Amino acid sequence: MNNKTRMFGVAVLILALVTAAILGLVTSPGNPLTWLLVLMLMSLPFLYRKLTTRQFVEWKDEYSVGIDSIDQQHRKLLNLINSLQTAVNYKTGSEFEREALDELVDYTKTHFSYEEGLMERYEYPEFTTHRAEHELMISRVDQVLAKYQQDEDTAMQNAIDFLKDWLINHINGTDQKYAGFLIEKGAK
């Protein structure tokens, strides 16, 4: 379900609850069903906040690779993903969404370059494999962006979901593998 359909459904639900609560208050203010409707209406902002908060990624200490410069870059990547998620959630417009995505992709490439530079400098033995993962990720994002012209909502959300999953799995997987090696060699 895309964002437009979801938002339309939420608007219809709110309108139905408001109408039913007003009718209930006017016709039978002592009826428990009326007050249940009022309570449901009042709980919607809390529920909405709970549901949308789950879409954002928070930094956890377990994501740390132990190299401060890389951890800072990973935090920034998560913040950029969250900015993109905000742009999509609140329909800021395709121009802003595209700018947020471009900034994220550009910074991702910068981060990959930095990470690969450290690996080359310290002669990380699995450098080629790691670089191939980076290239595959950029290729997959390019594929998702190609679909953007056909269906903006779905393509953008797919890009966000892919980036969140990929980044967390990459940090917790292959980035953790090189961390010990680079730290031993003196990377900070």
C-alpha positions in Angstrom: 0.0 0.0 0.0 1.5 3.3 -1.0 1.6 6.5 1.1 -1.3 8.2 -0.6 -3.6 5.2 -0.1 -2.5 4.9 3.5 -3.0 8.6 4.3 -6.4 8.5 2.6 -7.4 5.5 4.8 -6.2 7.3 7.9 -8.2 10.4 6.9 -11.3 8.4 6.4 -10.8 6.6 9.7 -10.4 9.9 11.6 -13.4 11.4 9.9 -15.6 8.4 10.7 -14.4 8.5 14.4 -15.0 12.2 14.7 -18.5 11.9 13.1 -19.4 8.9 15.3 -18.1 10.6 18.5 -20.0 13.8 17.8 -23.2 11.9 17.0 -22.8 9.8 20.2 -22.1 12.9 22.3 -25.2 14.7 20.9 -27.6 11.7 21.1 -26.4 9.8 24.2 -23.5 11.4 26.1 -23.7 8.7 28.8 -23.3 5.8 26.5 -20.0 3.9 27.0 -19.6 3.3 23.3 -19.5 7.1 22.8 -16.7 7.5 25.2 -14.9 4.5 23.7 -15.0 6.3 20.3 -13.7 9.5 22.0 -10.9 7.6 23.6 -10.0 5.9 20.2 -9.9 9.3 18.6 -7.7 10.7 21.3 -5.3 7.8 21.0 -4.7 8.1 17.3 -1.8 10.6 17.5 0.0 8.3 20.0 -0.6 5.3 17.8 0.5 7.1 14.7 3.7 8.3 16.4 4.4 4.7 17.6 3.9 3.3 14.1 6.0 5.9 12.3 8.8 5.8 14.8 9.4 2.2 13.9 10.3 3.2 10.4 13.4 5.2 11.6 16.8 3.6 12.4 18.5 4.5 15.7 22.2 4.1 16.3 23.0 1.2 18.7 26.3 0.6 20.3 26.4 -2.8 18.8 26.8 -1.1 15.4 30.1 0.3 16.4 33.2 -1.0 14.5 35.5 0.5 17.0 37.0 3.0 14.5 35.6 6.4 15.5 35.8 8.0 12.0 33.8 5.1 10.5 31.3 5.0 13.3 30.7 8.8 12.8 30.1 8.2 9.1 27.8 5.3 9.8 25.8 7.5 12.2 25.5 10.2 9.5 24.3 7.6 7.0 21.6 6.5 9.4 20.6 10.1 9.9 20.4 10.6 6.1 18.3 7.5 5.7 16.0 8.9 8.5 15.8 12.3 6.7 14.8 10.5 3.5 12.2 8.5 5.5 10.8 11.8 6.9 10.6 13.3 3.4 8.6 10.3 2.2 6.4 10.0 5.3 5.3 13.7 5.3 5.1 14.1 1.5 7.5 17.0 1.3 7.4 16.7 -2.5 9.4 14.7 -5.0 12.0 17.4 -5.4 12.9 17.3 -1.7 12.7 13.5 -1.6 15.1 13.3 -4.6 17.5 15.8 -3.0 17.5 13.7 0.2 18.1 10.6 -1.7 20.9 12.2 -3.8 22.6 13.4 -0.7 22.4 10.0 0.9 23.8 8.2 -2.2 26.6 10.8 -2.6 27.6 10.5 1.1 27.4 6.7 0.8 29.9 6.9 -2.1 32.1 9.2 0.0 32.0 6.8 2.9 32.7 3.8 0.7 35.8 5.6 -0.7 37.0 6.4 2.8 36.5 2.9 4.0 38.2 1.4 0.9 41.1 3.9 1.3 41.7 2.6 4.8 41.5 -1.0 3.6 44.0 -0.3 0.8 46.4 1.6 3.1 46.4 -1.2 5.7 46.4 -3.9 3.0 43.2 -5.6 4.2 43.2 -9.1 2.7 39.5 -9.1 1.8 39.5 -5.7 0.2 38.4 -6.8 -3.2 35.4 -8.7 -1.8 34.4 -5.8 0.3 34.7 -3.3 -2.6 32.5 -5.7 -4.7 29.8 -5.5 -1.9 29.9 -1.7 -2.1 29.6 -1.7 -5.9 26.7 -4.2 -5.8 24.9 -1.9 -3.3 25.3 1.1 -5.5 24.1 -0.9 -8.5 21.0 -2.0 -6.6 20.2 1.6 -5.5 20.5 2.7 -9.1 18.0 0.0 -10.1 15.5 1.2 -7.5 16.0 4.7 -8.7 15.2 3.7 -12.3 11.8 2.5 -11.1 11.3 5.8 -9.4 9.9 7.4 -12.5 7.2 4.7 -12.7 6.0 4.8 -9.1 7.5 7.4 -6.9 5.9 6.2 -3.6 6.7 2.5 -3.9 10.2 3.0 -5.4 11.3 5.5 -2.8 10.0 3.4 0.1 11.7 0.3 -1.4 15.0 2.3 -1.7 14.7 3.3 2.0 13.9 -0.3 3.1 16.8 -1.6 1.1 19.2 1.0 2.4 18.2 0.4 6.0 18.5 -3.3 5.8 21.7 -3.3 3.7 23.5 -0.8 5.9 22.7 -2.5 9.2 23.6 -5.9 7.8 26.7 -4.5 6.2 27.8 -2.8 9.5 27.1 -5.9 11.6 28.6 -8.3 9.0 31.5 -7.4 6.8 32.4 -4.1 8.5 32.8 -5.9 11.8 35.1 -8.3 10.0 37.6 -5.7 8.9 37.4 -3.6 12.1 39.7 -5.8 14.2 42.2 -6.0 11.4 42.3 -2.3 10.8 42.4 -1.5 14.5 45.4 -3.8 14.9 47.1 -1.9 12.1 46.5 1.5 13.8 43.3 2.8 12.1 41.4 5.3 14.3 
